[in-house]
Amino acid sequence: MRIFSFLKKFGKEKEIVSEKIEFSEIEKWLEKKRKENEAKEKEILVLVEDKIRNFNADLRTKIIILNDFDVESRKEEDRIKEIVSDSRAQYIEAVENSMGNLENLRETKFPDFSKRIDKIFFDFNKASFKNYERATILIGKEMANIKGGFKTFSKDLFEIFKDNEDIPELFQKIEFIKSKLNLLGPMDGSMKGISETIASLNGKINQRKKETQRLLNEIKRIKQSENYKNMLEEKEKISALKEESKDTIFALRQLLDFKALANFFHINEEQMNILKDHKEYFHANFEKDNGKMIMGLLDESKLNTNAILEKVNLIRAKIEEITNHEKNLKEDKTQNVSLRIKEVGLEIDNLKIEKFKEEKRDEKLKTSKEELISSLKQELSKMNVEVV
């Protein structure tokens, strides 16, 4: 017979006593409840062990009586007497095995204790059922007394465990709450780490901002220097010369008779391609070779004029002047500083993105922590404890 598989949650109402504790006291309160529950569990297990001793003592007396029953005195066939005697012996052996298993129980927890007893009774029932049926052919009362003893013992244990089934439930609740409470530590550690990371990122952002301001001051200082002013003047001269050169090249372009040149070179594909290219992109092609190619074509075709030569010489002189000015042009020291300002700006943007991600992580953790604390309070409220 299995005695613990049929336990149900019912029984008398227990008096409810409300408690109020601080959140910081939860762990201490849980430990106190665990110790109280352990003491209560130990008391019940001691009671059960005492029940087992009394049960076994009663069984030993009943076994003696069963053994003393004179099967041979019954007027039955020898074969039946033999079957009954063998069944009685095997039944007694099963009873004694169960008694030994019960005496050797050393479990300290309700669930383990109940499982072990459950198995002992199951194994006994399985091992003794047929022998009980066979032995009762001739032996009635003595066999029934032992079976009745098992029923009474089962009922007693059932009542004990039914009345105290809140003990394992409380252990489960305590462990469940403790497991949730233990999650707060890592959460606090993570949030502390995030806070430190954000502080570090803020420090780096401030450093980059200070560097940006320093670089802006450096540009301002450079622009106020004589060297920078001279460099700007040189740039302006070069720009003006380039514009003059451009205008002169355009004027030269207007002097050229591309139609006459084409008529002269129409049978030469290479020269025609050069002419076509110069006609479409005269300025770029002139600057590429300083006018050598177009001047060669003009000389070969006898279409060169003094006006053209004058313009070409003027352009070449301006180009040479531009080259000389560019050679003497000092480096614009603001360019490298401006490039560094852009780099620092990108670094600041990346640091801000990292900071934003950390802030989002922090928000999620704070939300999770609030939900966990709310859940803890709800679980404790089920135990009639209010966290204040």
C-alpha positions in Angstrom: 0.0 0.0 0.0 1.3 3.5 -0.9 0.5 6.0 1.8 2.0 9.3 0.5 0.8 9.3 -3.0 -2.7 10.2 -1.8 -1.8 13.3 0.2 -4.0 16.3 -0.7 -3.9 19.9 0.4 -6.6 20.0 3.0 -7.0 20.4 6.8 -7.8 22.8 9.4 -7.3 26.5 9.0 -4.2 27.9 10.6 -4.1 31.2 12.5 -2.6 34.0 10.4 -0.2 36.3 12.1 0.9 39.4 10.0 4.6 40.4 10.1 6.3 43.6 8.8 10.0 43.6 8.0 12.5 45.9 6.3 13.8 44.8 2.9 17.3 44.5 4.3 16.0 42.0 6.9 14.6 39.5 4.3 17.6 37.3 4.3 17.9 37.2 8.1 14.1 36.5 8.3 14.4 33.7 5.8 17.2 32.1 7.7 15.2 32.3 11.0 12.2 30.7 9.3 14.4 27.9 7.8 15.9 27.1 11.2 12.4 27.1 12.8 11.1 24.8 10.0 14.1 22.5 10.4 13.5 22.2 14.1 9.8 21.4 13.4 10.8 18.9 10.7 13.2 17.2 13.1 10.5 16.9 15.8 8.1 15.3 13.3 10.7 12.9 12.0 11.5 11.9 15.6 7.8 11.3 16.2 7.7 9.1 13.0 10.8 7.2 14.1 9.1 6.5 17.4 6.0 5.3 15.5 8.2 3.0 13.5 9.7 1.5 16.6 6.3 0.9 18.2 5.0 -0.5 14.9 7.9 -2.9 14.6 7.6 -4.0 18.2 3.9 -4.7 17.6 4.7 -6.6 14.4 7.3 -8.8 16.2 4.6 -9.9 18.7 2.1 -10.6 15.9 4.8 -12.5 13.9 5.3 -14.8 17.0 1.6 -15.5 17.1 1.5 -16.1 13.4 4.5 -18.5 13.7 2.8 -20.4 16.5 -0.3 -21.1 14.5 -0.5 -24.9 14.1 -1.1 -25.5 10.4 -0.6 -29.2 10.8 -3.6 -29.5 13.1 -6.0 -28.5 10.4 -7.9 -31.2 8.5 -6.7 -30.3 5.0 -4.7 -32.0 2.4 -1.0 -32.1 3.0 -0.4 -30.2 -0.3 -2.5 -27.3 0.9 -0.8 -27.3 4.3 2.5 -27.2 2.6 1.5 -24.3 0.4 0.1 -22.3 3.4 3.2 -23.0 5.5 5.5 -21.8 2.7 3.4 -18.8 2.0 3.3 -17.9 5.7 7.1 -18.1 5.9 7.6 -16.0 2.8 5.0 -13.5 4.1 6.8 -13.2 7.4 10.1 -12.7 5.5 8.6 -9.8 3.6 7.3 -8.3 6.8 10.7 -8.6 8.5 12.4 -7.1 5.5 10.0 -4.1 5.6 10.7 -3.8 9.4 14.4 -3.7 8.7 14.1 -1.1 6.0 12.0 1.1 8.2 14.5 0.8 11.1 17.3 1.7 8.8 15.7 4.9 7.5 18.1 7.8 8.1 16.6 10.5 5.9 16.5 14.1 7.4 14.1 15.7 4.9 10.4 15.2 4.6 10.3 14.6 0.8 13.1 12.0 0.9 11.6 10.4 4.0 8.2 10.1 2.4 9.6 8.6 -0.8 11.6 6.0 1.0 8.6 4.9 3.2 6.4 5.0 0.1 8.8 2.6 -1.7 9.1 0.3 1.4 5.3 -0.1 1.5 5.1 -0.5 -2.3 7.8 -3.2 -2.3 6.2 -5.0 0.7 2.8 -5.0 -1.0 4.3 -6.4 -4.2 6.3 -9.1 -2.4 3.6 -10.2 0.0 0.3 -10.0 -1.9 0.3 -13.6 -3.3 1.7 -15.1 -0.1 -1.0 -13.3 1.9 -3.8 -14.7 -0.3 -2.4 -18.2 -0.1 -1.7 -18.2 3.7 -5.2 -17.0 4.5 -6.6 -20.2 3.1 -6.0 -21.7 6.5 -4.8 -18.7 8.6 -7.3 -15.9 8.9 -7.1 -13.9 12.1 -3.4 -13.9 12.6 -2.7 -12.8 9.0 -5.4 -10.2 9.2 -3.9 -8.8 12.5 -0.6 -8.1 10.7 -2.4 -6.5 7.7 -4.5 -4.5 10.0 -1.4 -3.3 11.8 0.0 -2.0 8.5 -3.3 -0.2 7.8 -3.3 1.4 11.2 0.4 2.4 10.8 -0.3 3.8 7.3 -3.2 5.9 8.6 -1.1 7.3 11.5 1.7 8.3 9.2 -0.8 9.8 6.7 -2.3 12.0 9.4 1.1 13.1 10.6 2.3 14.1 7.2 -1.1 15.6 6.2 -1.0 17.8 9.3 2.6 18.9 8.6 2.7 19.0 4.8 3.4 22.8 5.1 7.0 21.9 6.2 8.4 20.9 2.8 6.2 23.6 1.2 7.8 26.2 3.4 11.3 25.0 2.6 10.5 25.3 -1.1 9.2 28.8 -0.7 12.2 29.8 1.3 14.6 28.5 -1.3 12.6 30.1 -4.1 12.7 33.5 -2.4 16.4 33.1 -1.6 17.2 32.2 -5.2 15.4 35.4 -6.3 17.1 37.4 -3.6 20.5 36.1 -4.7 19.9 37.7 -8.2 20.0 41.2 -6.7 23.7 41.0 -5.9 24.9 40.4 -9.5 22.4 43.0 -10.6 23.8 45.6 -8.2 27.3 44.6 -9.3 26.4 45.0 -13.0 24.8 48.4 -12.3 27.9 49.5 -10.3 30.1 48.4 -13.2 27.9 50.3 -15.7 28.0 53.4 -13.5 31.8 53.3 -13.4 31.9 52.8 -17.2 29.6 55.8 -17.7 31.7 57.9 -15.4 34.8 56.8 -17.3 33.2 57.7 -20.7 32.1 61.1 -19.3 35.7 61.7 -18.3 37.0 60.7 -21.8 34.3 62.9 -23.5 35.3 65.9 -21.3 39.0 65.3 -22.1 38.2 65.3 -25.9 36.1 68.5 -25.5 39.1 70.2 -23.7 41.3 69.0 -26.5 38.9 70.4 -29.1 39.0 73.8 -27.3 42.8 73.7 -27.1 43.0 72.9 -30.9 40.6 75.8 -31.7 42.7 78.1 -29.6 45.8 76.8 -31.5 44.1 77.6 -34.9 43.3 81.1 -33.6 46.9 81.6 -32.5 48.2 80.4 -35.9 45.8 82.7 -37.8 47.1 85.7 -35.8 50.7 85.0 -36.7 52.7 86.8 -39.4 53.6 83.6 -41.1 50.0 82.7 -41.6 49.1 86.1 -42.9 52.0 85.9 -45.4 50.9 82.4 -46.5 47.4 83.7 -47.1 48.8 86.6 -49.2 50.8 84.0 -51.2 47.7 81.9 -51.8 45.8 85.0 -52.9 48.5 85.9 -55.4 48.6 82.3 -56.7 44.8 82.3 -57.0 44.9 85.6 -58.9 47.6 84.4 -61.2 45.7 81.2 -62.0 42.6 83.3 -62.9 44.7 85.5 -65.1 46.3 82.4 -66.7 42.9 80.9 -67.2 41.6 84.0 -68.9 44.7 84.2 -71.1 44.4 80.6 -72.1 40.7 81.2 -73.0 41.8 84.2 -75.1 44.4 82.0 -76.8 41.7 79.5 -77.6 39.8 82.2 -79.4 42.8 83.0 -81.6 43.2 79.5 -82.9 41.6 78.5 -86.2 40.7 74.9 -85.5 38.9 74.6 -88.8 42.1 75.5 -90.7 44.1 73.1 -88.5 41.6 70.3 -89.2 41.8 70.9 -93.0 45.6 70.7 -92.8 45.8 67.5 -90.7 42.6 65.8 -91.9 44.5 62.9 -93.4 46.5 62.3 -90.2 44.4 60.5 -87.6 46.8 61.0 -84.7 47.0 64.8 -85.2 43.2 64.9 -85.7 42.6 63.2 -82.4 45.0 65.8 -80.7 43.1 68.6 -82.3 39.7 67.3 -81.3 40.9 66.8 -77.7 42.3 70.3 -77.5 39.2 71.8 -79.1 37.0 70.2 -76.4 39.4 70.5 -73.4 41.8 73.2 -74.4 42.6 74.6 -70.9 43.4 71.2 -69.4 45.4 70.0 -72.3 47.4 73.2 -72.6 48.3 73.1 -68.9 49.2 69.4 -69.2 52.2 70.0 -71.5 52.6 73.8 -71.2 51.2 74.1 -74.8 54.0 72.1 -76.5 51.7 69.9 -78.5 49.3 72.5 -79.9 52.2 74.8 -80.7 53.9 72.0 -82.6 50.8 71.6 -84.7 50.6 75.3 -85.3 54.3 75.4 -86.4 53.9 72.4 -88.6 50.8 73.9 -90.3 52.3 77.4 -90.6 49.3 78.7 -88.8 51.3 80.2 -85.9 51.1 84.0 -85.5 52.8 86.7 -83.4 49.6 87.2 -81.5 49.4 83.5 -80.7 53.1 83.4 -79.7 52.6 86.5 -77.5 49.7 84.8 -75.7 51.6 81.5 -75.3 54.6 83.2 -73.8 52.4 85.2 -71.5 50.7 82.1 -70.3 54.0 80.3 -69.8 55.4 83.2 -67.8 52.3 83.2 -65.6 52.6 79.4 -65.1 56.2 79.8 -64.2 55.4 82.6 -61.8 52.6 80.4 -60.2 55.1 77.5 -59.8 57.7 79.8 -58.1 55.0 81.1 -55.8 53.8 77.6 -55.0 57.4 76.5 -54.2 57.8 79.3 -51.7 54.3 78.8 -50.3 54.5 77.9 -46.6 52.5 75.0 -45.1 49.0 75.9 -43.8 49.5 74.7 -40.2 45.8 75.1 -39.5 45.0 72.2 -41.8 46.5 69.5 -39.6 44.9 71.0 -36.6 41.5 71.1 -38.3 41.9 67.5 -39.3 42.7 66.6 -35.7 39.5 68.5 -34.6 37.4 66.3 -36.9 39.1 63.2 -35.6 38.4 64.3 -32.0 34.8 65.1 -33.0 34.4 61.5 -34.3 35.9 60.1 -31.1 33.4 62.1 -29.0 30.5 60.8 -31.1 31.7 57.2 -30.7 32.1 57.7 -26.9 28.6 59.2 -26.7 27.2 56.1 -28.6 28.9 53.9 -26.0 27.5 56.0 -23.2 24.0 55.8 -24.7 24.3 52.0 -24.9 25.5 51.7 -21.3 22.6 54.0 -20.1 20.1 51.8 -21.9 21.6 48.7 -20.2 21.4 50.5 -16.9 17.7 51.3 -17.5 16.9 47.7 -18.3 18.7 46.5 -15.2 16.9 49.0 -13.0 13.6 47.9 -14.5 14.5 44.2 -13.9 15.5 45.0 -10.4 12.3 46.8 -9.6 10.3 43.9 -11.1 12.4 41.4 -9.0 11.8 43.4 -5.8 8.1 43.6 -6.6 8.1 39.8 -7.2 9.9 39.2 -3.9 7.4 41.3 -2.0 4.5 39.4 -3.6 6.1 36.0 -2.7 6.5 37.2 0.9 3.0 38.5 1.0 1.8 35.0 0.3 3.6 34.0 3.5 1.7 36.9 5.2 4.8 39.1 5.4 4.8 42.7 4.5 8.0 44.3 3.3 8.1 48.0 4.3 
